[in-house]
Amino acid sequence: MESGPAADYNPLSAPPTRSIKTPPEDWAAPCSASPLAMFPLQLLALVFIPSATAQPPPAKEEKKKEEEEENRYDLMFRRGDLLEVPRTLFTHFGIYLGGGRVAHFIPDIMPVVSSDQSWIKRMVTNTRLILGVLAKCGSVRVDSVEDFAYGAEIIINPMDKMCSCAALQGEEVARRAEKLLGDVAYSLLWYNCEHFVMYCRYGTVTSFQTFQFCKTLRRLVLSRGVAKVTAVLAACLLLHLRAADTWSVLLAVLLPFLIWMAS
């Protein structure tokens, strides 16, 4: 992986970016975990996810309506556009491929539980999503614009104004997204849907949501107030346990000191 110029940013307000020519080795790694660790999640999936039923072939009227919808979205979006939809706790991203289809990276337990494509291709439910996050398994999949947006407003190419890295040509963006289709190891912080679209459109692997979360967490945990509270609690614990050995005292002093210095 080559490192290139990053976007212009203030170190205290924006995350660093890394320019790359190919996706990182871990990016396309399939979901992997020990069978013993995956068994509880597989059991939960079998219990809470309903079985797929055979779907009748679409009628001619429905097929015609779908074609009209696809043409309508092709007038709204261009192939390779980055689409953003707000969710309750986060923002979801995808790449428009044309024909009313969107490629997006989403956590999903179903590829681990079953190899039945009729199950996997169905819209990802909240249960599948949560279990996928816990199992760190996901997939880059193609869904309709309606299923991708899930009723939310769609914002087009919002990152073009935030990232100084020039966007790639639309065909190259879509090609990258299509190349990564399939099962991929998922991480809520380090490999999520935003990393996927940032690589496809800008050639840089970063997530502004992850950066803001880590920044907020650092502000809450690594503060002088936390250091003072930690020092008081450590002293009270030593008095309560009547522990006066060297290691206990060293730990009681070192932990608040490190937090204080990092604040």
C-alpha positions, -999 to +999 in steps of 0.1 A: +000+000+000+014+034-010+008+064+011+000+096-008-011+131-001-039+134+024-068+157+023-062+192+037-074+191+073-070+204+107-056+175+129-081+184+156-111+185+134-107+160+105-093+125+101-062+116+081-066+098+048-045+073+030-044+072-007-041+037-022-042+020-056-055-013-044-077-022-015-059-034+017-053-071+021-077-073+050-104-055+031-114-084+008-107-110+035-137-133+039-154-137+072-135-160+094-140-172+130-136-204+149-167-227+147-170-227+185-171-189+186-196-187+158-220-214+171-240-191+195-245-165+167-255-192+142-280-206+167-295-171+173-298-166+135-316-198+130-340-190+159-348-154+151-345-152+113-375-166+095-371-192+067-372-179+032-402-189+012-403-194-025-412-161-043-435-163-073-421-148-105-430-112-110-460-104-132-456-085-164-471-054-149-447-055-119-418-061-142-428-031-164-431-010-132-396-020-121-382-010-154-398+024-152-384+029-117-349+019-130-351+045-158-363+071-133-333+066-110-309+067-140-322+102-146-316+112-109-282+095-104-252+088-125-232+055-125-205+059-098-223+084-077-218+082-039-252+079-021-257+088+015-287+080+037-291+090+073-300+064+099-310+067+135-275+064+150-253+065+119-251+073+082-251+046+055-233+049+022-235+032-012-223+034-048-249+038-076-243+012-103-271+022-127-304+005-134-318+014-100-291-007-083-268+003-054-237-015-041-232-011-004-212-028+024-234-040+052-230-064+082-249-096+077-248-129+095-267-148+068-237-158+046-222-175+077-254-194+085-265-205+051-253-208+015-288-205+001-287-175-022-324-170-019-319-163+018-289-141+014-303-119-014-333-109+006-333-075+023-311-075+054-332-072+085-322-056+118-316-090+133-293-101+105-275-067+108-269-068+145-257-105+145-234-096+116-219-068+136-213-091+165-198-118+143-177-092+123-191-106+091-206-086+062-210-085+025-207-060-003-241-066-020-263-050-046-298-038-037-325-017-052-325+020-044-356+016-023-342-012-002-309+008+002-326+040+012-352+023+034-375+054+032-347+079+040-337+109+020-308+103-004-279+127-005-257+126-036-219+129-035-217+147-001-180+138+003-169+157-028-169+189-007-153+173+023-124+154+008-097+173-012-089+140-031-104+143-065-132+119-072-124+092-098-144+087-130-178+073-125-171+041-144-139+035-124-159+040-092-186+015-102-160-009-114-142-009-080-175-014-062-184-044-084-150-059-080-155-061-042-189-077-043-191-107-020-185-117+016-160-094+035-148-092+071-167-063+088-156-040+116-179-013+130-149+011+134-122+000+110-139-015+079-175-002+074-196+011+046-179+045+047-145+029+042-159+010+012-173+040-006-143+062+002-120+037-015-143+033-045-148+070-052-116+086-039-090+059-036-086+066+001-096+044+031-110+065+058-142+071+078-153+105+092-178+087+114-151+066+130-129+096+135-156+116+152-166+086+175-129+081+186-125+118+191-156+120+213-145+089+232-111+103+238-126+135+251-148+116+276-122+091+288-089+109+286-098+140+305-084+157+336-117+150+355-114+113+348-078+114+360-088+130+393-117+106+399-094+076+391-069+089+416-095+092+443-110+058+436-076+041+436-067+057+470-101+046+484-096+011+471-061+008+487-075+020+520-104-004+518-083-034+509-055-022+532-031-030+504+003-013+508+025-034+487+047-018+460+028-030+430-006-019+443+006+016+451+024+019+418-007+009+399-028+033+419-004+062+410+005+052+375-031+048+360-044+083+369-010+098+360-012+083+325-047+095+320-037+130+332-008+131+308-029+119+279-057+144+286 
